[in-house]
Amino acid sequence: MKVKEIRELSNEEINQKLKECKEELFNLRFEQATGSLEKPSRITDLRHTVARLKTVLREREMKEGD
């Protein structure tokens, strides 16, 4: 998910996406531990997406504080 796409979402939608990504990340880590993970790069992609989501939320918090 691109930053441009994330910025178009509302805070509630971003929080929902964040929850979904974290849940998927947990499941992928579980698959990795059991040795059934097919696409290890997906973990990295999800970690980057989580970081982007958190960054946009934090930017909005900082903007509201001004």
CHARMM internal coordinates of N, CA and C (Angstrom, degrees):
IC EDIT
DIST 1 N 1 CA 1.4512
DIST 1 CA 1 C 1.5316
ANGL 1 N 1 CA 1 C 108.72
DIST 1 C 2 N 1.3010
ANGL 1 CA 1 C 2 N 116.20
DIHE 1 N 1 CA 1 C 2 N 130.27
DIST 2 N 2 CA 1.4617
ANGL 1 C 2 N 2 CA 122.32
DIHE 1 CA 1 C 2 N 2 CA -177.98
DIST 2 CA 2 C 1.5273
ANGL 2 N 2 CA 2 C 110.96
DIHE 1 C 2 N 2 CA 2 C -83.16
DIST 2 C 3 N 1.3293
ANGL 2 CA 2 C 3 N 116.04
DIHE 2 N 2 CA 2 C 3 N 155.57
DIST 3 N 3 CA 1.4624
ANGL 2 C 3 N 3 CA 121.60
DIHE 2 CA 2 C 3 N 3 CA -179.75
DIST 3 CA 3 C 1.5298
ANGL 3 N 3 CA 3 C 109.96
DIHE 2 C 3 N 3 CA 3 C -62.20
DIST 3 C 4 N 1.3135
ANGL 3 CA 3 C 4 N 116.66
DIHE 3 N 3 CA 3 C 4 N -37.57
DIST 4 N 4 CA 1.4652
ANGL 3 C 4 N 4 CA 120.64
DIHE 3 CA 3 C 4 N 4 CA 179.47
DIST 4 CA 4 C 1.5281
ANGL 4 N 4 CA 4 C 110.55
DIHE 3 C 4 N 4 CA 4 C -59.43
DIST 4 C 5 N 1.3261
ANGL 4 CA 4 C 5 N 116.57
DIHE 4 N 4 CA 4 C 5 N -42.16
DIST 5 N 5 CA 1.4698
ANGL 4 C 5 N 5 CA 120.99
DIHE 4 CA 4 C 5 N 5 CA 178.50
DIST 5 CA 5 C 1.5267
ANGL 5 N 5 CA 5 C 110.69
DIHE 4 C 5 N 5 CA 5 C -65.73
DIST 5 C 6 N 1.3174
ANGL 5 CA 5 C 6 N 116.16
DIHE 5 N 5 CA 5 C 6 N -39.78
DIST 6 N 6 CA 1.4648
ANGL 5 C 6 N 6 CA 121.09
DIHE 5 CA 5 C 6 N 6 CA -178.37
DIST 6 CA 6 C 1.5245
ANGL 6 N 6 CA 6 C 110.32
DIHE 5 C 6 N 6 CA 6 C -65.39
DIST 6 C 7 N 1.3186
ANGL 6 CA 6 C 7 N 117.29
DIHE 6 N 6 CA 6 C 7 N -41.76
DIST 7 N 7 CA 1.4683
ANGL 6 C 7 N 7 CA 121.38
DIHE 6 CA 6 C 7 N 7 CA -178.72
DIST 7 CA 7 C 1.5276
ANGL 7 N 7 CA 7 C 112.52
DIHE 6 C 7 N 7 CA 7 C -62.56
DIST 7 C 8 N 1.3325
ANGL 7 CA 7 C 8 N 117.21
DIHE 7 N 7 CA 7 C 8 N -24.50
DIST 8 N 8 CA 1.4571
ANGL 7 C 8 N 8 CA 121.16
DIHE 7 CA 7 C 8 N 8 CA 179.85
DIST 8 CA 8 C 1.5280
ANGL 8 N 8 CA 8 C 112.44
DIHE 7 C 8 N 8 CA 8 C -78.94
DIST 8 C 9 N 1.3374
ANGL 8 CA 8 C 9 N 117.16
DIHE 8 N 8 CA 8 C 9 N -12.82
DIST 9 N 9 CA 1.4604
ANGL 8 C 9 N 9 CA 121.51
DIHE 8 CA 8 C 9 N 9 CA -178.85
DIST 9 CA 9 C 1.5188
ANGL 9 N 9 CA 9 C 111.18
DIHE 8 C 9 N 9 CA 9 C -85.69
DIST 9 C 10 N 1.3286
ANGL 9 CA 9 C 10 N 116.26
DIHE 9 N 9 CA 9 C 10 N 156.70
DIST 10 N 10 CA 1.4628
ANGL 9 C 10 N 10 CA 120.58
DIHE 9 CA 9 C 10 N 10 CA 174.58
DIST 10 CA 10 C 1.5287
ANGL 10 N 10 CA 10 C 108.52
DIHE 9 C 10 N 10 CA 10 C -80.84
DIST 10 C 11 N 1.3270
ANGL 10 CA 10 C 11 N 116.04
DIHE 10 N 10 CA 10 C 11 N 167.95
DIST 11 N 11 CA 1.4626
ANGL 10 C 11 N 11 CA 120.16
DIHE 10 CA 10 C 11 N 11 CA 179.37
DIST 11 CA 11 C 1.5230
ANGL 11 N 11 CA 11 C 111.83
DIHE 10 C 11 N 11 CA 11 C -59.65
DIST 11 C 12 N 1.3248
ANGL 11 CA 11 C 12 N 116.49
DIHE 11 N 11 CA 11 C 12 N -39.72
DIST 12 N 12 CA 1.4637
ANGL 11 C 12 N 12 CA 120.50
DIHE 11 CA 11 C 12 N 12 CA 179.35
DIST 12 CA 12 C 1.5259
ANGL 12 N 12 CA 12 C 111.03
DIHE 11 C 12 N 12 CA 12 C -64.06
DIST 12 C 13 N 1.3274
ANGL 12 CA 12 C 13 N 116.38
DIHE 12 N 12 CA 12 C 13 N -41.82
DIST 13 N 13 CA 1.4610
ANGL 12 C 13 N 13 CA 120.26
DIHE 12 CA 12 C 13 N 13 CA 178.87
DIST 13 CA 13 C 1.5260
ANGL 13 N 13 CA 13 C 110.90
DIHE 12 C 13 N 13 CA 13 C -65.89
DIST 13 C 14 N 1.3290
ANGL 13 CA 13 C 14 N 116.47
DIHE 13 N 13 CA 13 C 14 N -38.42
DIST 14 N 14 CA 1.4579
ANGL 13 C 14 N 14 CA 120.28
DIHE 13 CA 13 C 14 N 14 CA 178.32
DIST 14 CA 14 C 1.5282
ANGL 14 N 14 CA 14 C 110.22
DIHE 13 C 14 N 14 CA 14 C -64.67
DIST 14 C 15 N 1.3236
ANGL 14 CA 14 C 15 N 116.35
DIHE 14 N 14 CA 14 C 15 N -43.52
DIST 15 N 15 CA 1.4643
ANGL 14 C 15 N 15 CA 119.71
DIHE 14 CA 14 C 15 N 15 CA 178.39
DIST 15 CA 15 C 1.5241
ANGL 15 N 15 CA 15 C 111.25
DIHE 14 C 15 N 15 CA 15 C -62.50
DIST 15 C 16 N 1.3219
ANGL 15 CA 15 C 16 N 117.22
DIHE 15 N 15 CA 15 C 16 N -37.66
DIST 16 N 16 CA 1.4616
ANGL 15 C 16 N 16 CA 121.03
DIHE 15 CA 15 C 16 N 16 CA 177.95
DIST 16 CA 16 C 1.5247
ANGL 16 N 16 CA 16 C 110.27
DIHE 15 C 16 N 16 CA 16 C -65.84
DIST 16 C 17 N 1.3289
ANGL 16 CA 16 C 17 N 116.82
DIHE 16 N 16 CA 16 C 17 N -45.11
DIST 17 N 17 CA 1.4631
ANGL 16 C 17 N 17 CA 121.19
DIHE 16 CA 16 C 17 N 17 CA 178.28
DIST 17 CA 17 C 1.5245
ANGL 17 N 17 CA 17 C 110.42
DIHE 16 C 17 N 17 CA 17 C -61.06
DIST 17 C 18 N 1.3371
ANGL 17 CA 17 C 18 N 116.01
DIHE 17 N 17 CA 17 C 18 N -40.69
DIST 18 N 18 CA 1.4580
ANGL 17 C 18 N 18 CA 121.71
DIHE 17 CA 17 C 18 N 18 CA 179.80
DIST 18 CA 18 C 1.5252
ANGL 18 N 18 CA 18 C 109.83
DIHE 17 C 18 N 18 CA 18 C -60.70
DIST 18 C 19 N 1.3084
ANGL 18 CA 18 C 19 N 116.18
DIHE 18 N 18 CA 18 C 19 N -44.71
DIST 19 N 19 CA 1.4617
ANGL 18 C 19 N 19 CA 121.37
DIHE 18 CA 18 C 19 N 19 CA 179.00
DIST 19 CA 19 C 1.5308
ANGL 19 N 19 CA 19 C 110.64
DIHE 18 C 19 N 19 CA 19 C -61.58
DIST 19 C 20 N 1.3379
ANGL 19 CA 19 C 20 N 116.33
DIHE 19 N 19 CA 19 C 20 N -45.06
DIST 20 N 20 CA 1.4605
ANGL 19 C 20 N 20 CA 120.90
DIHE 19 CA 19 C 20 N 20 CA 179.84
DIST 20 CA 20 C 1.5277
ANGL 20 N 20 CA 20 C 111.80
DIHE 19 C 20 N 20 CA 20 C -62.69
DIST 20 C 21 N 1.3235
ANGL 20 CA 20 C 21 N 116.13
DIHE 20 N 20 CA 20 C 21 N -43.46
DIST 21 N 21 CA 1.4648
ANGL 20 C 21 N 21 CA 120.55
DIHE 20 CA 20 C 21 N 21 CA -179.00
DIST 21 CA 21 C 1.5284
ANGL 21 N 21 CA 21 C 111.28
DIHE 20 C 21 N 21 CA 21 C -65.03
DIST 21 C 22 N 1.3216
ANGL 21 CA 21 C 22 N 116.61
DIHE 21 N 21 CA 21 C 22 N -42.50
DIST 22 N 22 CA 1.4587
ANGL 21 C 22 N 22 CA 120.27
DIHE 21 CA 21 C 22 N 22 CA 179.21
DIST 22 CA 22 C 1.5293
ANGL 22 N 22 CA 22 C 111.02
DIHE 21 C 22 N 22 CA 22 C -63.99
DIST 22 C 23 N 1.3308
ANGL 22 CA 22 C 23 N 115.89
DIHE 22 N 22 CA 22 C 23 N -38.48
DIST 23 N 23 CA 1.4607
ANGL 22 C 23 N 23 CA 119.69
DIHE 22 CA 22 C 23 N 23 CA 178.70
DIST 23 CA 23 C 1.5274
ANGL 23 N 23 CA 23 C 110.86
DIHE 22 C 23 N 23 CA 23 C -66.02
DIST 23 C 24 N 1.3209
ANGL 23 CA 23 C 24 N 116.51
DIHE 23 N 23 CA 23 C 24 N -43.99
DIST 24 N 24 CA 1.4616
ANGL 23 C 24 N 24 CA 120.65
DIHE 23 CA 23 C 24 N 24 CA 178.20
DIST 24 CA 24 C 1.5197
ANGL 24 N 24 CA 24 C 111.01
DIHE 23 C 24 N 24 CA 24 C -64.27
DIST 24 C 25 N 1.3270
ANGL 24 CA 24 C 25 N 116.71
DIHE 24 N 24 CA 24 C 25 N -39.10
DIST 25 N 25 CA 1.4531
ANGL 24 C 25 N 25 CA 121.60
DIHE 24 CA 24 C 25 N 25 CA 178.44
DIST 25 CA 25 C 1.5295
ANGL 25 N 25 CA 25 C 110.57
DIHE 24 C 25 N 25 CA 25 C -62.02
DIST 25 C 26 N 1.3207
ANGL 25 CA 25 C 26 N 116.04
DIHE 25 N 25 CA 25 C 26 N -42.43
DIST 26 N 26 CA 1.4633
ANGL 25 C 26 N 26 CA 120.43
DIHE 25 CA 25 C 26 N 26 CA 177.48
DIST 26 CA 26 C 1.5269
ANGL 26 N 26 CA 26 C 110.44
DIHE 25 C 26 N 26 CA 26 C -59.78
DIST 26 C 27 N 1.3372
ANGL 26 CA 26 C 27 N 115.86
DIHE 26 N 26 CA 26 C 27 N -45.96
DIST 27 N 27 CA 1.4627
ANGL 26 C 27 N 27 CA 119.91
DIHE 26 CA 26 C 27 N 27 CA -179.35
DIST 27 CA 27 C 1.5288
ANGL 27 N 27 CA 27 C 111.53
DIHE 26 C 27 N 27 CA 27 C -64.12
DIST 27 C 28 N 1.3210
ANGL 27 CA 27 C 28 N 117.18
DIHE 27 N 27 CA 27 C 28 N -38.83
DIST 28 N 28 CA 1.4630
ANGL 27 C 28 N 28 CA 120.39
DIHE 27 CA 27 C 28 N 28 CA 178.78
DIST 28 CA 28 C 1.5240
ANGL 28 N 28 CA 28 C 111.25
DIHE 27 C 28 N 28 CA 28 C -66.52
DIST 28 C 29 N 1.3207
ANGL 28 CA 28 C 29 N 117.13
DIHE 28 N 28 CA 28 C 29 N -39.08
DIST 29 N 29 CA 1.4654
ANGL 28 C 29 N 29 CA 119.90
DIHE 28 CA 28 C 29 N 29 CA 177.37
DIST 29 CA 29 C 1.5290
ANGL 29 N 29 CA 29 C 110.35
DIHE 28 C 29 N 29 CA 29 C -64.11
DIST 29 C 30 N 1.3169
ANGL 29 CA 29 C 30 N 115.90
DIHE 29 N 29 CA 29 C 30 N -36.81
DIST 30 N 30 CA 1.4520
ANGL 29 C 30 N 30 CA 120.50
DIHE 29 CA 29 C 30 N 30 CA 177.84
DIST 30 CA 30 C 1.5351
ANGL 30 N 30 CA 30 C 109.62
DIHE 29 C 30 N 30 CA 30 C -64.54
DIST 30 C 31 N 1.3265
ANGL 30 CA 30 C 31 N 117.03
DIHE 30 N 30 CA 30 C 31 N -44.66
DIST 31 N 31 CA 1.4604
ANGL 30 C 31 N 31 CA 121.18
DIHE 30 CA 30 C 31 N 31 CA 177.07
DIST 31 CA 31 C 1.5201
ANGL 31 N 31 CA 31 C 110.95
DIHE 30 C 31 N 31 CA 31 C -61.23
DIST 31 C 32 N 1.3275
ANGL 31 CA 31 C 32 N 116.36
DIHE 31 N 31 CA 31 C 32 N -39.39
DIST 32 N 32 CA 1.4546
ANGL 31 C 32 N 32 CA 120.44
DIHE 31 CA 31 C 32 N 32 CA 179.97
DIST 32 CA 32 C 1.5262
ANGL 32 N 32 CA 32 C 110.59
DIHE 31 C 32 N 32 CA 32 C -63.65
DIST 32 C 33 N 1.3145
ANGL 32 CA 32 C 33 N 116.91
DIHE 32 N 32 CA 32 C 33 N -39.87
DIST 33 N 33 CA 1.4594
ANGL 32 C 33 N 33 CA 121.18
DIHE 32 CA 32 C 33 N 33 CA -179.29
DIST 33 CA 33 C 1.5265
ANGL 33 N 33 CA 33 C 111.17
DIHE 32 C 33 N 33 CA 33 C -67.33
DIST 33 C 34 N 1.3287
ANGL 33 CA 33 C 34 N 116.72
DIHE 33 N 33 CA 33 C 34 N -32.84
DIST 34 N 34 CA 1.4615
ANGL 33 C 34 N 34 CA 119.94
DIHE 33 CA 33 C 34 N 34 CA 179.91
DIST 34 CA 34 C 1.5272
ANGL 34 N 34 CA 34 C 112.05
DIHE 33 C 34 N 34 CA 34 C -87.46
DIST 34 C 35 N 1.3177
ANGL 34 CA 34 C 35 N 116.62
DIHE 34 N 34 CA 34 C 35 N -7.64
DIST 35 N 35 CA 1.4622
ANGL 34 C 35 N 35 CA 120.71
DIHE 34 CA 34 C 35 N 35 CA 176.90
DIST 35 CA 35 C 1.5119
ANGL 35 N 35 CA 35 C 114.63
DIHE 34 C 35 N 35 CA 35 C 85.08
DIST 35 C 36 N 1.3091
ANGL 35 CA 35 C 36 N 117.74
DIHE 35 N 35 CA 35 C 36 N 15.49
DIST 36 N 36 CA 1.4652
ANGL 35 C 36 N 36 CA 119.56
DIHE 35 CA 35 C 36 N 36 CA -178.37
DIST 36 CA 36 C 1.5260
ANGL 36 N 36 CA 36 C 113.21
DIHE 35 C 36 N 36 CA 36 C -108.63
DIST 36 C 37 N 1.3231
ANGL 36 CA 36 C 37 N 117.21
DIHE 36 N 36 CA 36 C 37 N 15.49
DIST 37 N 37 CA 1.4640
ANGL 36 C 37 N 37 CA 121.14
DIHE 36 CA 36 C 37 N 37 CA -179.25
DIST 37 CA 37 C 1.5272
ANGL 37 N 37 CA 37 C 109.80
DIHE 36 C 37 N 37 CA 37 C -77.06
DIST 37 C 38 N 1.3393
ANGL 37 CA 37 C 38 N 116.32
DIHE 37 N 37 CA 37 C 38 N 124.23
DIST 38 N 38 CA 1.4612
ANGL 37 C 38 N 38 CA 120.97
DIHE 37 CA 37 C 38 N 38 CA -176.94
DIST 38 CA 38 C 1.5254
ANGL 38 N 38 CA 38 C 112.44
DIHE 37 C 38 N 38 CA 38 C -89.58
DIST 38 C 39 N 1.3331
ANGL 38 CA 38 C 39 N 117.14
DIHE 38 N 38 CA 38 C 39 N -33.48
DIST 39 N 39 CA 1.4640
ANGL 38 C 39 N 39 CA 120.30
DIHE 38 CA 38 C 39 N 39 CA -173.93
DIST 39 CA 39 C 1.5289
ANGL 39 N 39 CA 39 C 109.48
DIHE 38 C 39 N 39 CA 39 C -129.90
DIST 39 C 40 N 1.3241
ANGL 39 CA 39 C 40 N 118.03
DIHE 39 N 39 CA 39 C 40 N 86.80
DIST 40 N 40 CA 1.4631
ANGL 39 C 40 N 40 CA 121.45
DIHE 39 CA 39 C 40 N 40 CA -177.02
DIST 40 CA 40 C 1.5318
ANGL 40 N 40 CA 40 C 113.92
DIHE 39 C 40 N 40 CA 40 C -62.02
DIST 40 C 41 N 1.3110
ANGL 40 CA 40 C 41 N 117.57
DIHE 40 N 40 CA 40 C 41 N -25.73
DIST 41 N 41 CA 1.4661
ANGL 40 C 41 N 41 CA 120.05
DIHE 40 CA 40 C 41 N 41 CA -179.13
DIST 41 CA 41 C 1.5282
ANGL 41 N 41 CA 41 C 111.66
DIHE 40 C 41 N 41 CA 41 C -67.03
DIST 41 C 42 N 1.3197
ANGL 41 CA 41 C 42 N 117.16
DIHE 41 N 41 CA 41 C 42 N -18.96
DIST 42 N 42 CA 1.4726
ANGL 41 C 42 N 42 CA 121.24
DIHE 41 CA 41 C 42 N 42 CA 179.40
DIST 42 CA 42 C 1.5294
ANGL 42 N 42 CA 42 C 110.49
DIHE 41 C 42 N 42 CA 42 C -63.89
DIST 42 C 43 N 1.3333
ANGL 42 CA 42 C 43 N 116.89
DIHE 42 N 42 CA 42 C 43 N -33.10
DIST 43 N 43 CA 1.4665
ANGL 42 C 43 N 43 CA 120.49
DIHE 42 CA 42 C 43 N 43 CA 178.53
DIST 43 CA 43 C 1.5306
ANGL 43 N 43 CA 43 C 109.78
DIHE 42 C 43 N 43 CA 43 C -62.45
DIST 43 C 44 N 1.3126
ANGL 43 CA 43 C 44 N 116.16
DIHE 43 N 43 CA 43 C 44 N -45.87
DIST 44 N 44 CA 1.4644
ANGL 43 C 44 N 44 CA 120.93
DIHE 43 CA 43 C 44 N 44 CA 179.15
DIST 44 CA 44 C 1.5251
ANGL 44 N 44 CA 44 C 110.85
DIHE 43 C 44 N 44 CA 44 C -62.83
DIST 44 C 45 N 1.3167
ANGL 44 CA 44 C 45 N 116.25
DIHE 44 N 44 CA 44 C 45 N -43.73
DIST 45 N 45 CA 1.4655
ANGL 44 C 45 N 45 CA 120.43
DIHE 44 CA 44 C 45 N 45 CA 179.18
DIST 45 CA 45 C 1.5207
ANGL 45 N 45 CA 45 C 111.36
DIHE 44 C 45 N 45 CA 45 C -59.66
DIST 45 C 46 N 1.3235
ANGL 45 CA 45 C 46 N 116.22
DIHE 45 N 45 CA 45 C 46 N -43.44
DIST 46 N 46 CA 1.4658
ANGL 45 C 46 N 46 CA 120.12
DIHE 45 CA 45 C 46 N 46 CA -179.82
DIST 46 CA 46 C 1.5223
ANGL 46 N 46 CA 46 C 111.50
DIHE 45 C 46 N 46 CA 46 C -67.02
DIST 46 C 47 N 1.3227
ANGL 46 CA 46 C 47 N 116.95
DIHE 46 N 46 CA 46 C 47 N -38.87
DIST 47 N 47 CA 1.4649
ANGL 46 C 47 N 47 CA 119.99
DIHE 46 CA 46 C 47 N 47 CA 178.56
DIST 47 CA 47 C 1.5286
ANGL 47 N 47 CA 47 C 110.53
DIHE 46 C 47 N 47 CA 47 C -62.10
DIST 47 C 48 N 1.3175
ANGL 47 CA 47 C 48 N 116.48
DIHE 47 N 47 CA 47 C 48 N -39.85
DIST 48 N 48 CA 1.4619
ANGL 47 C 48 N 48 CA 120.55
DIHE 47 CA 47 C 48 N 48 CA 178.02
DIST 48 CA 48 C 1.5349
ANGL 48 N 48 CA 48 C 111.04
DIHE 47 C 48 N 48 CA 48 C -67.30
DIST 48 C 49 N 1.3135
ANGL 48 CA 48 C 49 N 116.40
DIHE 48 N 48 CA 48 C 49 N -39.77
DIST 49 N 49 CA 1.4644
ANGL 48 C 49 N 49 CA 120.49
DIHE 48 CA 48 C 49 N 49 CA 178.48
DIST 49 CA 49 C 1.5242
ANGL 49 N 49 CA 49 C 110.80
DIHE 48 C 49 N 49 CA 49 C -63.67
DIST 49 C 50 N 1.3347
ANGL 49 CA 49 C 50 N 117.07
DIHE 49 N 49 CA 49 C 50 N -43.12
DIST 50 N 50 CA 1.4684
ANGL 49 C 50 N 50 CA 121.16
DIHE 49 CA 49 C 50 N 50 CA 177.78
DIST 50 CA 50 C 1.5224
ANGL 50 N 50 CA 50 C 109.73
DIHE 49 C 50 N 50 CA 50 C -59.79
DIST 50 C 51 N 1.3142
ANGL 50 CA 50 C 51 N 117.08
DIHE 50 N 50 CA 50 C 51 N -43.43
DIST 51 N 51 CA 1.4648
ANGL 50 C 51 N 51 CA 120.94
DIHE 50 CA 50 C 51 N 51 CA 179.00
DIST 51 CA 51 C 1.5212
ANGL 51 N 51 CA 51 C 111.34
DIHE 50 C 51 N 51 CA 51 C -62.55
DIST 51 C 52 N 1.3334
ANGL 51 CA 51 C 52 N 117.01
DIHE 51 N 51 CA 51 C 52 N -41.80
DIST 52 N 52 CA 1.4647
ANGL 51 C 52 N 52 CA 120.43
DIHE 51 CA 51 C 52 N 52 CA 178.86
DIST 52 CA 52 C 1.5311
ANGL 52 N 52 CA 52 C 110.92
DIHE 51 C 52 N 52 CA 52 C -63.31
DIST 52 C 53 N 1.3349
ANGL 52 CA 52 C 53 N 116.08
DIHE 52 N 52 CA 52 C 53 N -43.91
DIST 53 N 53 CA 1.4631
ANGL 52 C 53 N 53 CA 120.23
DIHE 52 CA 52 C 53 N 53 CA 179.41
DIST 53 CA 53 C 1.5231
ANGL 53 N 53 CA 53 C 111.09
DIHE 52 C 53 N 53 CA 53 C -60.93
DIST 53 C 54 N 1.3209
ANGL 53 CA 53 C 54 N 116.55
DIHE 53 N 53 CA 53 C 54 N -45.40
DIST 54 N 54 CA 1.4567
ANGL 53 C 54 N 54 CA 120.68
DIHE 53 CA 53 C 54 N 54 CA -179.85
DIST 54 CA 54 C 1.5258
ANGL 54 N 54 CA 54 C 111.50
DIHE 53 C 54 N 54 CA 54 C -65.39
DIST 54 C 55 N 1.3268
ANGL 54 CA 54 C 55 N 116.27
DIHE 54 N 54 CA 54 C 55 N -36.84
DIST 55 N 55 CA 1.4611
ANGL 54 C 55 N 55 CA 120.71
DIHE 54 CA 54 C 55 N 55 CA 179.92
DIST 55 CA 55 C 1.5267
ANGL 55 N 55 CA 55 C 110.95
DIHE 54 C 55 N 55 CA 55 C -63.99
DIST 55 C 56 N 1.3209
ANGL 55 CA 55 C 56 N 116.97
DIHE 55 N 55 CA 55 C 56 N -45.38
DIST 56 N 56 CA 1.4646
ANGL 55 C 56 N 56 CA 120.50
DIHE 55 CA 55 C 56 N 56 CA -179.79
DIST 56 CA 56 C 1.5236
ANGL 56 N 56 CA 56 C 110.22
DIHE 55 C 56 N 56 CA 56 C -64.42
DIST 56 C 57 N 1.3318
ANGL 56 CA 56 C 57 N 117.43
DIHE 56 N 56 CA 56 C 57 N -41.75
DIST 57 N 57 CA 1.4669
ANGL 56 C 57 N 57 CA 120.17
DIHE 56 CA 56 C 57 N 57 CA 177.43
DIST 57 CA 57 C 1.5327
ANGL 57 N 57 CA 57 C 110.93
DIHE 56 C 57 N 57 CA 57 C -61.15
DIST 57 C 58 N 1.3142
ANGL 57 CA 57 C 58 N 116.59
DIHE 57 N 57 CA 57 C 58 N -42.67
DIST 58 N 58 CA 1.4636
ANGL 57 C 58 N 58 CA 120.88
DIHE 57 CA 57 C 58 N 58 CA -179.72
DIST 58 CA 58 C 1.5228
ANGL 58 N 58 CA 58 C 111.04
DIHE 57 C 58 N 58 CA 58 C -66.34
DIST 58 C 59 N 1.3172
ANGL 58 CA 58 C 59 N 117.34
DIHE 58 N 58 CA 58 C 59 N -39.58
DIST 59 N 59 CA 1.4665
ANGL 58 C 59 N 59 CA 120.73
DIHE 58 CA 58 C 59 N 59 CA 177.07
DIST 59 CA 59 C 1.5164
ANGL 59 N 59 CA 59 C 110.85
DIHE 58 C 59 N 59 CA 59 C -60.09
DIST 59 C 60 N 1.3165
ANGL 59 CA 59 C 60 N 115.83
DIHE 59 N 59 CA 59 C 60 N -41.54
DIST 60 N 60 CA 1.4750
ANGL 59 C 60 N 60 CA 120.11
DIHE 59 CA 59 C 60 N 60 CA 179.09
DIST 60 CA 60 C 1.5212
ANGL 60 N 60 CA 60 C 111.07
DIHE 59 C 60 N 60 CA 60 C -66.52
DIST 60 C 61 N 1.3293
ANGL 60 CA 60 C 61 N 117.44
DIHE 60 N 60 CA 60 C 61 N -38.76
DIST 61 N 61 CA 1.4712
ANGL 60 C 61 N 61 CA 120.82
DIHE 60 CA 60 C 61 N 61 CA 176.78
DIST 61 CA 61 C 1.5208
ANGL 61 N 61 CA 61 C 110.47
DIHE 60 C 61 N 61 CA 61 C -61.47
DIST 61 C 62 N 1.3169
ANGL 61 CA 61 C 62 N 116.12
DIHE 61 N 61 CA 61 C 62 N -44.03
DIST 62 N 62 CA 1.4620
ANGL 61 C 62 N 62 CA 120.54
DIHE 61 CA 61 C 62 N 62 CA -178.60
DIST 62 CA 62 C 1.5296
ANGL 62 N 62 CA 62 C 110.45
DIHE 61 C 62 N 62 CA 62 C -66.27
DIST 62 C 63 N 1.3194
ANGL 62 CA 62 C 63 N 117.15
DIHE 62 N 62 CA 62 C 63 N -38.37
DIST 63 N 63 CA 1.4508
ANGL 62 C 63 N 63 CA 121.46
DIHE 62 CA 62 C 63 N 63 CA 179.76
DIST 63 CA 63 C 1.5256
ANGL 63 N 63 CA 63 C 110.99
DIHE 62 C 63 N 63 CA 63 C -65.99
DIST 63 C 64 N 1.3403
ANGL 63 CA 63 C 64 N 117.81
DIHE 63 N 63 CA 63 C 64 N -38.45
DIST 64 N 64 CA 1.4550
ANGL 63 C 64 N 64 CA 122.23
DIHE 63 CA 63 C 64 N 64 CA 179.17
DIST 64 CA 64 C 1.5245
ANGL 64 N 64 CA 64 C 111.32
DIHE 63 C 64 N 64 CA 64 C -68.50
DIST 64 C 65 N 1.3114
ANGL 64 CA 64 C 65 N 116.77
DIHE 64 N 64 CA 64 C 65 N -29.05
DIST 65 N 65 CA 1.4617
ANGL 64 C 65 N 65 CA 121.80
DIHE 64 CA 64 C 65 N 65 CA -177.52
DIST 65 CA 65 C 1.5296
ANGL 65 N 65 CA 65 C 113.07
DIHE 64 C 65 N 65 CA 65 C -73.39
DIST 65 C 66 N 1.3216
ANGL 65 CA 65 C 66 N 117.32
DIHE 65 N 65 CA 65 C 66 N -17.47
DIST 66 N 66 CA 1.4851
ANGL 65 C 66 N 66 CA 120.26
DIHE 65 CA 65 C 66 N 66 CA -178.28
DIST 66 CA 66 C 1.5007
ANGL 66 N 66 CA 66 C 112.42
DIHE 65 C 66 N 66 CA 66 C -70.28
END
COOR INIT
IC SEED 1 N 1 CA 1 C
IC BUILD
